[in-house]
Amino acid sequence: MSCGHTEWTRVSRQDKDRLLVRQSGRLEALVNQLPHPETQTPSLVLTFTCRLLRQQRSTAACSTVHLDLDPHSVASPNPVFLATSFLSRTNATRLPTHGSHRLTPPRRCCSIMSETSISLEPHLARANAHLQMLFPYIDVICFPCSSRQCLALLMRQFACWRSAPWTQDASRPAPELLVILTGHKVSEEEVRRVLEGSSDS
């Protein structure tokens, strides 16, 4: 995969109860850049950016995850993979349907994508599909936050994630949650109240 495109996964709605996950060769291409992949222990940081756009554009953007490798960590014992996606009012049931004109086909220059079908928990229909898929591998979940609209999206997602069965596995540490304030419209105290409320739920 030498084309330089960064798309890693793309999620679409296969039917009412299932999601279709299409994966490119992006992860394999980045692992091949590591000098000692058999001994290095990578970390995965997933950053969600709020997407407050019109529904159609927002839905398409939120259906993908892009992946990069921190160039400063390539030779370290713990290289850092950086995944990025968007949060929006879109939820799993509103994702583009497989085969829809709203779902951009994979670029021909990218390696062949694998396809996996996963179940969509009914009570998680409002949760972000990428987190359900990647949660066991994530070390840090990062949320840049610039407005109260963005904070409201985070609050709704926290409520979904805290009740999800795939976040209750005691055999591995839960990912660290990092909220980065990128403006002056949201205070640290407001973010603290959201995080403390989600921890109590």
Secondary structure, DSSP 4 states (H G I P E B T S, - for coil): --S---EEEEEEE-SSSEEEEEE-SHHHHHHTT-S-TTT---EEEEEEEE--S-HHHHHHHHTEEEEEE-GGGTTSSS-EEEEEEEE-S--GGGSPBTT-TTSPPPPTTSPPPEEEEEE--GGGTTS-HHHHHHGGG-SEEEEEE-SHHHHHHHHHHHHHHHH-GGG--TTSPPPEEEEEE-SSSS-HHHHHHHHHHHHH-
